[in-house]
Amino acid sequence: MSHFIDYPTVAPKGYQAQVGLELYVRNSGLETSLRELVKTRVSQLNGCALCIDMHTKDARAEGETEQRLYLLSAWREAPCYTPRERAALAWAEALTLLAQHAVPESLHRELAEHFSDKEKVELTWCIVAINGWNLISIACGTPAGNYQPGQYDR
């Protein structure tokens, strides 16, 4: 892309702050499969090709099925997601699209059925983190397609 900016090099302190949040999320009590589904869905909503590429590959490397990844954009109509995953995906969509709609009280109740308060906060940090990655990646024109699973774990 012609507008590519190497943001980790240009603003390393900002990048390290975002990495710190990502490390917190990775070490939270949330299961990896749930985190990857949420990260992929948020990235779909934001149109971040880099993050869709990354999180679908990471999800597959962790054992996620292709069918569940293919159906993710239509998760409400697909029977292959657990009630906990559905609550997390609804929360992720509601927070990502917050400017368009208020978060309904019913969603808070649904989330409370499947997540402790600590897990709800950890899930929210996960959503905050991936929205941040999406925004910086899109804004800086980071190219997609070359990511290898676990590339940033090293």
Beta strands, then each sheet from edge to edge (+ up, - down):
end
